[in-house]
Amino acid sequence: GLYTFTPERGFRPFREQNRLGSEKIFTMVYDKNDDMLYVGTHGNGFSKIDAKNERVLKTWDDDSNKWISYLSLDSSGLLWIGTYDGAKAYDSMSDRITEYELSEGKSVRVNSIFESRDGNIWIGTKGDGLIRMKPEDDGYSFKRYRRNPSDRRSISSNNIYSITQDHDGRIWIGTYGGGLSMLQNADSED
């Protein structure tokens, strides 16, 4: 479940816990610009919480938003949502969710989402490799990186669980069963 902490009171259960629909909290992200907390659950979608007043403002729990695996805010304020069914982006200004098809006609479980310095969105999947979404005028172009056993330069596993970028611009990829991979010139990749 979700708890709050203050030095005076210590830990206490979030007072609107029942409005979250589940005590199985899987991921959270805080938007410091709006003082909002986004909470993703296993089985009951995700919620937007007014952090200051500790109030659930809205919950998305329809079938396509039930299983939330990852939440991340990008530099423009979009909330990226990883689900067992793909990736989505929530725009709080318009209160709209945009779905992105990551693999034609196939469900893709998203394990991690990361924005690199150049504005690319990197998506780590369970079994479907690494996906780069490059911003373009009319949306995003997609590039997929997959394990190829005959190419020692390919990523080491298609099960991606963490992504980060170092000060030299290299993208580091934490995998399940393949250790660590690195993309050397990620900023200049086509």
Disulfide bonds with the S-S distance in Angstrom:
none
